[in-house]
Amino acid sequence: MYRVARASEYLVITGAGITDIKIAKKAWIFPGQSCTVFDVSPVNYTFEVQAMSAEKLPFVLPAVFTIGPRLDDDESLFLYAKLISPHDKLSHHVKELVQGIIEGETRVLAASMTMEEVFRGTKEFKQEVFSKVQLELNQFGLLIYNANVKQLVDVPGHEYFSYLGQKTQMEAANQAKVDVAEARMKGEVGSKLREGQTLQNAAKIDAETRIIATQRQGQGRKEEIKVKTEVKTPGNSLRGRMHNTVSL
């Protein structure tokens, strides 16, 4: 019998002539062989992981993981076909397996960090959780295709994240007030500096104008004296010559 898998499926063949298992998209199934089909579409798993910090303060990590078999690696697909595909991927068994890995790694990581470190480094904390979970999923041929983690949540009766959030908001508001005050002060100082520079430039220009006017006035007087001197000199010579003529 000839079997062909759908686009999101693979065939797992066991039996006569096959040492372990054979994975294929299409194949002849001979007498003495068995063929099953498994789907490789990723599945969404929603969890609310309860963890505890180094100070023994509990918190909740709401998360949605999209997990499925790794298709770009033959060894991973082989592991998935052997270990996971015999079970329905939506079954309680598979969900418990994935949830156990996620909860275990999250709790171990959280226990090594203070609540302040978890809160301040939320992005890094989540990324570290994903990395550690992926390492554990590798042994089952599973891959995290996507992971969405919501805001860390306080356990009822422990409002630590709420208080830290309020503290952060107050610090941001106070810093904003300081920034506004500094900007206003810089603006006022800059305005005064520009006003002073304008007055200084005006005074400098006025002084230079007066100097130039004085220089021109002095030059004009010199020219006037020179002209008067030149006019007087020819007259004196003429009177001298006339006096000499009369004497003769």
Backbone bond lengths (Angstrom), bond angles and torsions (degrees), N, CA, C in turn:
res aa  C-N    CA-C-N  psi(-1)  N-CA   C-N-CA  omega(-1)  CA-C   N-CA-C  phi
1 M - - - 1.464 - - 1.530 108.89 -
2 Y 1.312 115.44 137.31 1.461 121.06 -178.62 1.526 108.65 -100.81
3 R 1.343 116.53 125.79 1.465 121.15 -178.05 1.527 109.54 -117.17
4 V 1.330 114.91 141.29 1.467 121.34 177.73 1.530 108.17 -129.43
5 A 1.326 116.50 129.57 1.466 120.97 179.78 1.524 110.17 -86.23
6 R 1.306 115.62 155.05 1.461 120.56 175.85 1.529 110.15 -74.87
7 A 1.342 114.77 176.92 1.469 119.54 -175.05 1.525 112.69 -58.90
8 S 1.332 117.31 -37.86 1.470 120.89 -177.28 1.524 111.98 -100.51
9 E 1.322 117.24 20.51 1.465 120.92 -176.58 1.528 111.41 -127.21
10 Y 1.335 113.89 162.00 1.463 121.96 172.46 1.526 108.34 -135.16
11 L 1.332 115.03 155.91 1.462 121.32 174.98 1.524 109.02 -98.47
12 V 1.324 115.96 138.60 1.464 121.36 172.77 1.531 106.91 -117.06
13 I 1.311 114.65 118.26 1.472 119.86 -174.34 1.525 109.03 -115.61
14 T 1.309 116.19 132.57 1.468 122.22 176.38 1.526 108.67 -133.83
15 G 1.325 114.97 166.60 1.466 118.39 175.65 1.511 113.05 119.88
16 A 1.312 115.57 -148.98 1.463 123.00 -173.18 1.522 111.63 -58.34
17 G 1.326 114.97 129.93 1.461 120.60 176.46 1.518 114.07 81.99
18 I 1.329 118.16 -1.20 1.472 121.38 -178.73 1.528 108.16 -119.88
19 T 1.327 116.51 121.94 1.465 120.93 -176.04 1.522 111.98 -65.80
20 D 1.314 116.84 -51.28 1.475 120.95 -178.13 1.528 108.98 -119.54
21 I 1.311 116.70 -92.74 1.462 120.99 173.97 1.522 108.34 -136.90
22 K 1.298 115.09 158.82 1.457 121.33 176.61 1.525 107.92 -125.78
23 I 1.334 115.84 130.34 1.465 121.20 179.69 1.524 108.09 -109.77
24 A 1.311 116.31 130.61 1.461 119.91 -178.45 1.520 110.03 -152.85
25 K 1.335 115.07 161.91 1.466 120.44 174.30 1.531 110.32 -89.54
26 K 1.341 116.09 -28.01 1.463 121.06 177.03 1.525 108.16 -153.26
27 A 1.324 116.44 145.65 1.471 119.25 -177.06 1.526 110.28 -169.15
28 W 1.340 114.26 158.76 1.465 120.90 171.19 1.523 107.99 -83.82
29 I 1.301 115.59 132.85 1.462 120.76 177.78 1.529 107.27 -104.71
30 F 1.328 115.24 113.66 1.458 120.46 -175.28 1.528 110.55 -94.61
31 P 1.319 116.17 163.39 1.471 119.62 176.97 1.530 110.45 -56.81
32 G 1.299 116.64 138.73 1.459 121.10 -178.37 1.517 112.58 90.15
33 Q 1.334 117.01 -0.78 1.465 121.14 178.42 1.531 110.00 -113.25
34 S 1.327 114.69 153.68 1.465 121.06 178.43 1.527 108.79 -122.73
35 C 1.307 116.05 142.10 1.468 120.54 -177.84 1.525 109.78 -130.79
36 T 1.310 115.80 129.85 1.467 121.50 173.68 1.523 108.56 -125.62
37 V 1.304 115.34 158.40 1.468 121.61 -178.41 1.528 108.81 -115.97
38 F 1.336 116.62 135.37 1.467 118.76 174.37 1.526 109.76 -129.07
39 D 1.315 114.52 145.32 1.464 122.06 -177.86 1.530 109.50 -92.36
40 V 1.327 116.56 140.96 1.470 120.46 -176.72 1.530 112.25 -110.34
41 S 1.321 117.63 12.57 1.469 119.94 178.67 1.526 109.78 -67.13
42 P 1.333 118.00 136.80 1.472 120.56 178.09 1.527 111.24 -64.16
43 V 1.318 115.33 155.84 1.464 122.08 -178.90 1.527 108.86 -125.31
44 N 1.333 116.15 142.88 1.466 121.23 176.20 1.525 109.96 -88.79
45 Y 1.320 115.32 130.22 1.462 121.58 176.15 1.529 108.28 -119.82
46 T 1.317 116.28 123.45 1.463 121.35 -178.93 1.524 109.61 -106.38
47 F 1.331 115.37 128.32 1.463 120.24 -178.09 1.525 110.17 -135.26
48 E 1.314 114.82 157.37 1.462 122.31 167.03 1.522 106.17 -125.22
49 V 1.317 114.26 93.22 1.461 120.28 -173.91 1.525 109.89 -79.76
50 Q 1.305 116.72 125.08 1.461 121.63 176.41 1.525 108.77 -96.18
51 A 1.333 114.92 124.19 1.463 120.67 -178.01 1.521 109.35 -132.43
52 M 1.331 115.64 175.38 1.457 120.72 -177.46 1.523 108.92 -141.65
53 S 1.333 115.98 135.81 1.462 120.97 -177.86 1.524 110.93 -78.18
54 A 1.337 115.56 -179.89 1.460 120.77 179.99 1.526 111.77 -63.37
55 E 1.365 116.68 -26.13 1.477 119.77 178.28 1.520 112.23 -87.41
56 K 1.340 116.54 9.63 1.468 122.33 -178.84 1.526 111.89 68.03
57 L 1.330 116.20 29.93 1.462 120.78 176.37 1.529 108.40 -95.89
58 P 1.329 118.36 121.93 1.468 120.72 -176.74 1.530 112.08 -80.80
59 F 1.326 115.76 151.46 1.460 121.73 173.47 1.525 108.46 -153.92
60 V 1.327 115.30 167.38 1.469 121.33 -177.49 1.522 109.37 -117.87
61 L 1.330 115.67 136.79 1.462 121.94 178.09 1.530 108.45 -114.37
62 P 1.343 118.52 95.61 1.470 120.40 177.73 1.530 109.73 -74.90
63 A 1.320 116.69 130.60 1.461 119.15 -175.84 1.522 111.76 -148.14
64 V 1.333 114.60 150.19 1.463 122.01 173.34 1.525 107.05 -125.88
65 F 1.324 116.80 116.67 1.459 122.49 -179.96 1.524 109.61 -108.04
66 T 1.319 115.92 132.19 1.465 121.24 172.70 1.522 107.03 -102.29
67 I 1.330 115.92 111.21 1.465 121.44 -171.15 1.525 110.14 -128.11
68 G 1.322 115.08 140.47 1.460 120.90 177.68 1.512 110.12 -159.02
69 P 1.317 117.92 177.46 1.470 120.61 179.70 1.527 111.38 -67.13
70 R 1.332 116.07 146.11 1.465 120.75 175.92 1.528 108.15 -79.24
71 L 1.318 115.99 118.44 1.466 120.35 -173.53 1.521 113.58 -95.37
72 D 1.331 117.10 -13.37 1.462 119.42 -176.77 1.524 112.58 -92.25
73 D 1.335 116.47 9.56 1.462 120.18 -178.92 1.531 108.59 -139.31
74 D 1.318 116.80 118.78 1.473 121.38 -175.90 1.526 112.09 -62.45
75 E 1.329 116.96 -38.81 1.463 119.94 -179.12 1.528 110.91 -65.27
76 S 1.335 116.70 -40.66 1.468 120.42 178.61 1.524 110.81 -65.22
77 L 1.319 116.47 -41.96 1.464 120.12 178.48 1.530 110.54 -63.82
78 F 1.318 116.41 -36.02 1.467 121.90 177.91 1.538 110.15 -64.07
79 L 1.342 116.16 -44.55 1.468 120.57 178.46 1.524 111.22 -62.37
80 Y 1.330 115.68 -43.19 1.465 119.69 -179.89 1.530 110.55 -63.03
81 A 1.329 115.83 -43.17 1.465 120.02 -178.58 1.529 111.25 -62.21
82 K 1.333 117.11 -36.78 1.459 120.75 -177.76 1.526 112.80 -80.28
83 L 1.360 116.36 -40.70 1.459 119.90 -169.40 1.528 114.41 -98.41
84 I 1.321 116.96 -32.27 1.466 119.72 -172.79 1.527 112.75 -109.90
85 S 1.331 116.99 -39.97 1.465 119.35 -173.43 1.535 114.55 -60.14
86 P 1.346 119.90 -28.50 1.469 117.78 177.09 1.528 113.04 -62.26
87 H 1.340 116.65 -17.90 1.461 121.29 178.68 1.528 109.23 -104.95
88 D 1.293 116.16 149.79 1.458 120.45 173.53 1.529 107.80 -65.34
89 K 1.341 116.28 128.40 1.465 119.17 -175.98 1.523 112.60 -63.56
90 L 1.323 117.48 -17.74 1.465 121.46 176.18 1.526 111.52 -96.15
91 S 1.304 115.97 5.73 1.461 119.87 -176.22 1.522 111.12 -73.31
92 H 1.317 114.65 162.82 1.458 121.32 179.05 1.527 110.48 -63.37
93 H 1.323 116.49 -33.28 1.465 121.12 -178.62 1.528 111.11 -61.77
94 V 1.331 117.12 -49.29 1.467 120.82 -178.18 1.526 110.48 -67.26
95 K 1.320 116.98 -41.64 1.465 119.84 179.83 1.522 110.89 -62.77
96 E 1.321 117.02 -41.19 1.467 120.51 178.38 1.525 111.10 -63.75
97 L 1.323 116.09 -38.66 1.461 120.50 179.12 1.526 110.61 -61.71
98 V 1.336 115.86 -50.35 1.468 120.90 -179.09 1.526 110.58 -65.07
99 Q 1.315 116.67 -44.72 1.460 120.57 -178.94 1.528 111.33 -63.09
100 G 1.319 116.24 -39.96 1.464 119.90 179.41 1.518 111.76 -61.47
101 I 1.339 116.50 -41.18 1.467 120.34 179.28 1.522 110.42 -65.85
102 I 1.332 116.78 -46.62 1.468 120.95 -177.53 1.528 111.00 -64.04
103 E 1.327 116.75 -46.92 1.460 119.92 -179.41 1.524 111.37 -64.63
104 G 1.317 116.62 -42.03 1.462 120.20 -178.51 1.518 112.23 -61.90
105 E 1.331 116.83 -48.41 1.462 120.23 -178.21 1.526 111.52 -68.20
106 T 1.333 116.78 -37.04 1.467 120.24 179.42 1.521 110.82 -65.28
107 R 1.310 116.94 -43.59 1.467 120.71 -178.57 1.524 111.80 -67.20
108 V 1.321 116.78 -40.72 1.468 119.82 179.26 1.525 110.44 -63.21
109 L 1.328 116.44 -44.30 1.466 120.20 -179.34 1.528 110.99 -67.30
110 A 1.334 117.11 -43.64 1.466 120.85 -178.53 1.521 111.17 -63.45
111 A 1.322 117.34 -36.24 1.463 121.20 -177.86 1.524 112.39 -66.52
112 S 1.329 117.20 -17.88 1.464 120.82 -179.74 1.526 112.18 -95.18
113 M 1.336 117.23 1.83 1.462 121.33 -176.73 1.521 110.35 -125.87
114 T 1.334 115.30 148.55 1.462 119.46 173.68 1.521 108.74 -77.73
115 M 1.317 116.02 163.25 1.463 119.61 179.68 1.528 110.63 -63.45
116 E 1.318 116.43 -34.98 1.465 120.74 178.03 1.525 110.27 -63.19
117 E 1.336 117.00 -42.12 1.465 121.21 179.47 1.524 111.14 -66.14
118 V 1.325 116.21 -39.66 1.466 120.14 178.13 1.520 110.17 -63.46
119 F 1.342 116.19 -43.66 1.463 121.08 -176.95 1.525 111.25 -69.70
120 R 1.329 116.80 -46.32 1.464 120.47 -177.11 1.526 111.73 -69.37
121 G 1.324 115.97 -35.27 1.463 119.14 -177.74 1.512 112.01 -110.40
122 T 1.342 116.33 45.45 1.469 120.60 -176.22 1.523 111.99 -55.81
123 K 1.331 116.70 -44.96 1.465 120.60 -178.59 1.522 110.76 -62.88
124 E 1.337 116.45 -45.65 1.463 120.50 -179.88 1.530 110.77 -66.67
125 F 1.335 115.88 -37.72 1.467 120.27 179.06 1.528 110.46 -61.45
126 K 1.325 116.30 -46.89 1.463 120.46 179.88 1.527 111.04 -62.54
127 Q 1.335 116.50 -42.91 1.461 120.12 -179.29 1.521 111.25 -63.79
128 E 1.332 115.70 -37.48 1.464 120.09 178.42 1.525 110.56 -66.29
129 V 1.335 116.18 -38.71 1.471 120.37 177.06 1.528 109.98 -61.50
130 F 1.338 116.50 -46.19 1.469 120.08 -179.20 1.530 110.90 -59.82
131 S 1.330 115.84 -43.39 1.470 120.05 -177.44 1.526 111.24 -62.94
132 K 1.332 116.18 -44.52 1.466 120.02 -178.27 1.531 111.45 -69.72
133 V 1.329 116.43 -37.80 1.467 119.91 177.82 1.526 110.17 -64.49
134 Q 1.340 116.17 -41.51 1.462 119.50 -179.30 1.527 111.50 -62.52
135 L 1.317 117.00 -37.97 1.465 120.19 178.26 1.527 111.02 -59.54
136 E 1.325 116.49 -39.49 1.466 120.36 179.83 1.529 111.58 -73.62
137 L 1.332 116.51 -35.15 1.468 119.79 -179.07 1.525 111.93 -70.83
138 N 1.332 116.22 -23.30 1.470 119.64 -178.59 1.527 112.28 -57.73
139 Q 1.327 116.77 -33.52 1.469 119.41 -177.18 1.527 112.56 -71.72
140 F 1.342 116.06 -9.51 1.468 120.23 176.46 1.529 111.55 -111.58
141 G 1.332 116.36 6.31 1.462 120.12 179.98 1.516 113.26 73.23
142 L 1.339 116.94 21.68 1.463 121.37 -177.62 1.527 110.92 -101.27
143 L 1.325 114.97 152.55 1.466 121.54 -178.69 1.525 109.56 -133.59
144 I 1.336 116.30 137.59 1.467 120.81 173.45 1.527 107.42 -81.88
145 Y 1.314 116.74 108.37 1.460 120.57 178.99 1.527 111.12 -80.32
146 N 1.304 115.54 -31.45 1.464 119.47 178.88 1.527 108.31 -160.65
147 A 1.327 115.53 150.83 1.465 119.99 178.59 1.520 108.57 -145.85
148 N 1.298 115.94 122.90 1.464 121.64 177.21 1.521 108.52 -117.30
149 V 1.317 114.75 120.12 1.457 120.22 179.27 1.517 108.38 -115.69
150 K 1.310 116.18 125.00 1.454 120.32 179.63 1.525 109.75 -78.74
151 Q 1.332 114.94 -178.56 1.457 120.03 179.62 1.525 110.42 -61.58
152 L 1.336 115.60 138.18 1.460 119.74 176.81 1.527 109.69 -58.39
153 V 1.321 115.72 139.19 1.467 120.99 -172.41 1.522 110.19 -118.16
154 D 1.344 115.66 141.45 1.464 121.00 175.18 1.524 110.24 -74.05
155 V 1.307 114.54 148.11 1.463 120.19 170.36 1.529 107.22 -79.79
156 P 1.338 119.05 138.75 1.472 120.39 179.68 1.528 111.62 -49.10
157 G 1.333 115.06 129.49 1.457 120.18 -177.84 1.512 113.16 96.35
158 H 1.350 116.66 -10.76 1.465 121.83 177.55 1.529 107.68 -129.97
159 E 1.335 115.84 94.86 1.470 120.64 -175.18 1.526 111.61 -97.88
160 Y 1.316 116.72 42.29 1.463 119.92 -174.81 1.526 111.76 -66.12
161 F 1.331 117.29 -47.35 1.465 120.32 -179.69 1.522 111.04 -62.75
162 S 1.329 115.92 -35.95 1.459 119.99 178.61 1.524 110.59 -62.80
163 Y 1.338 116.32 -44.36 1.462 120.39 179.35 1.528 111.15 -66.08
164 L 1.332 116.06 -41.23 1.462 119.26 178.54 1.526 111.05 -63.77
165 G 1.342 115.53 -37.91 1.463 119.25 177.82 1.515 111.55 -63.75
166 Q 1.339 116.29 -43.26 1.462 120.11 178.03 1.529 110.72 -63.68
167 K 1.335 115.74 -40.33 1.462 120.20 178.98 1.529 110.61 -61.88
168 T 1.323 116.01 -44.12 1.463 120.28 179.82 1.522 111.39 -63.36
169 Q 1.340 116.40 -41.04 1.463 120.39 178.86 1.524 111.22 -63.96
170 M 1.340 116.68 -41.86 1.461 120.22 179.43 1.530 110.66 -65.32
171 E 1.337 116.23 -41.62 1.461 119.63 178.47 1.524 110.79 -62.75
172 A 1.332 116.29 -40.81 1.467 120.21 179.19 1.522 110.74 -65.49
173 A 1.358 116.39 -41.29 1.465 120.25 179.80 1.527 110.90 -64.92
174 N 1.337 116.58 -43.15 1.467 120.22 179.26 1.525 111.14 -64.82
175 Q 1.319 116.19 -40.87 1.463 119.81 178.90 1.522 110.64 -64.56
176 A 1.336 115.77 -36.91 1.467 119.64 178.30 1.528 110.36 -63.88
177 K 1.346 116.38 -40.40 1.466 119.97 178.12 1.529 110.82 -62.80
178 V 1.338 115.73 -42.65 1.465 119.99 178.50 1.528 110.47 -62.39
179 D 1.328 116.41 -43.32 1.466 120.64 -179.80 1.527 111.01 -62.38
180 V 1.343 115.96 -41.35 1.470 119.88 179.48 1.526 110.40 -64.68
181 A 1.356 116.32 -43.61 1.466 120.30 179.89 1.526 110.75 -62.57
182 E 1.339 116.57 -42.63 1.462 120.11 179.30 1.525 110.95 -65.06
183 A 1.322 116.44 -40.61 1.464 119.94 179.09 1.522 110.86 -64.64
184 R 1.351 116.24 -40.88 1.466 120.06 178.89 1.531 110.50 -64.54
185 M 1.346 116.36 -42.69 1.458 120.46 179.68 1.530 110.78 -62.96
186 K 1.347 115.93 -44.39 1.461 119.43 178.49 1.522 111.03 -61.78
187 G 1.337 116.06 -37.46 1.460 119.72 179.01 1.513 111.78 -65.46
188 E 1.339 116.21 -43.32 1.462 119.90 179.83 1.526 111.24 -66.60
189 V 1.338 116.35 -42.93 1.469 119.99 178.26 1.522 110.26 -62.64
190 G 1.326 115.98 -43.44 1.463 119.75 178.89 1.513 112.06 -62.04
191 S 1.342 115.91 -39.32 1.463 120.28 178.95 1.522 110.80 -63.97
192 K 1.355 116.11 -43.97 1.464 120.06 178.59 1.526 111.08 -63.66
193 L 1.328 116.04 -40.52 1.463 119.73 179.28 1.525 111.06 -62.74
194 R 1.331 115.84 -44.15 1.466 119.23 179.20 1.525 111.23 -64.32
195 E 1.345 115.79 -39.31 1.464 119.83 178.87 1.529 110.51 -64.27
196 G 1.357 115.96 -43.84 1.462 119.95 178.28 1.517 111.99 -63.26
197 Q 1.337 116.54 -42.40 1.459 120.38 179.20 1.526 111.19 -63.63
198 T 1.338 115.57 -37.43 1.469 119.64 178.47 1.522 110.80 -63.28
199 L 1.356 115.92 -45.34 1.466 119.99 179.23 1.526 111.07 -64.22
200 Q 1.344 116.26 -41.04 1.465 119.72 179.17 1.525 111.34 -63.87
201 N 1.319 115.88 -43.01 1.465 119.67 179.28 1.523 111.11 -64.37
202 A 1.349 115.91 -39.40 1.467 119.62 179.32 1.528 110.58 -64.70
203 A 1.355 116.27 -43.35 1.466 120.29 179.38 1.525 110.60 -63.99
204 K 1.333 116.19 -39.60 1.459 120.40 179.79 1.526 110.82 -64.27
205 I 1.319 115.62 -44.69 1.469 120.01 179.48 1.529 110.56 -63.86
206 D 1.351 116.63 -40.81 1.469 120.92 179.82 1.524 110.62 -63.18
207 A 1.353 116.09 -43.18 1.465 119.82 179.71 1.522 110.89 -64.23
208 E 1.334 116.32 -43.64 1.465 119.91 179.37 1.523 110.86 -63.33
209 T 1.334 116.31 -37.04 1.467 120.54 178.75 1.526 110.96 -64.06
210 R 1.329 115.56 -42.50 1.469 119.67 178.91 1.523 111.31 -64.06
211 I 1.322 116.00 -41.38 1.470 119.52 179.38 1.523 110.58 -61.45
212 I 1.334 115.29 -45.47 1.468 119.36 -179.84 1.524 110.56 -63.28
213 A 1.358 116.91 -41.08 1.472 120.81 179.80 1.523 110.44 -63.81
214 T 1.343 116.39 -41.83 1.470 120.51 179.43 1.517 110.83 -64.48
215 Q 1.340 115.21 -42.55 1.467 119.26 178.93 1.519 111.11 -61.98
216 R 1.322 116.06 -42.68 1.468 119.34 179.54 1.525 111.42 -66.64
217 Q 1.341 116.08 -37.77 1.465 119.95 178.98 1.529 110.43 -64.63
218 G 1.343 116.08 -43.31 1.466 120.24 178.03 1.512 111.54 -63.59
219 Q 1.335 116.14 -39.68 1.457 120.11 179.24 1.522 110.61 -64.75
220 G 1.347 115.15 -37.50 1.471 119.24 178.81 1.518 111.53 -64.97
221 R 1.318 117.00 -40.42 1.464 120.27 178.87 1.519 111.11 -65.19
222 K 1.319 116.87 -40.04 1.458 120.32 177.79 1.521 110.91 -59.90
223 E 1.321 115.64 -43.97 1.460 120.07 -179.82 1.524 110.69 -64.03
224 E 1.333 115.61 -38.47 1.478 120.06 -179.97 1.526 110.80 -65.27
225 I 1.328 117.26 -43.91 1.468 121.66 178.92 1.519 110.61 -63.47
226 K 1.324 115.42 -40.03 1.464 120.19 -179.35 1.523 110.80 -62.64
227 V 1.336 115.37 -43.32 1.469 119.71 -179.58 1.522 110.40 -64.29
228 K 1.330 116.68 -44.25 1.463 120.52 179.92 1.519 110.81 -61.75
229 T 1.306 116.30 -39.40 1.467 120.68 -179.62 1.521 110.68 -64.52
230 E 1.320 115.87 -43.49 1.462 120.40 -179.51 1.521 111.37 -65.66
231 V 1.329 117.31 -33.54 1.475 121.07 179.50 1.522 110.58 -70.34
232 K 1.332 117.61 -41.52 1.465 122.07 -178.50 1.519 111.76 -68.74
233 T 1.241 121.26 -35.85 1.469 124.56 -174.53 1.522 112.67 -62.18
234 P 1.326 123.99 -47.61 1.474 123.44 178.87 1.516 111.64 -61.99
235 G 1.297 121.69 -35.55 1.471 124.72 -179.15 1.507 111.42 -65.59
236 N 1.276 118.24 -43.56 1.460 122.53 179.79 1.520 111.04 -62.66
237 S 1.313 119.11 -37.92 1.469 122.81 179.68 1.520 110.93 -65.64
238 L 1.349 117.45 -39.18 1.463 122.12 -178.26 1.512 110.54 -66.61
239 R 1.337 118.20 -43.56 1.458 121.33 179.26 1.523 110.67 -63.93
240 G 1.336 116.69 -33.82 1.475 119.83 179.13 1.510 111.00 -66.29
241 R 1.340 117.12 -41.19 1.456 120.26 -179.21 1.526 110.77 -67.41
242 M 1.336 118.02 -39.52 1.464 121.59 179.39 1.523 110.50 -64.17
243 H 1.297 118.67 -38.14 1.458 122.69 179.59 1.514 110.78 -65.04
244 N 1.304 116.35 -38.70 1.458 120.61 179.57 1.514 110.63 -67.07
245 T 1.326 118.82 -37.05 1.465 122.80 -179.33 1.513 110.67 -66.61
246 V 1.307 119.05 -43.34 1.465 123.37 -179.86 1.514 110.12 -63.21
247 S 1.279 117.80 -38.61 1.461 121.98 -179.78 1.507 110.38 -62.50
248 L 1.284 119.19 -37.18 1.443 122.51 178.98 1.502 110.22 -68.39
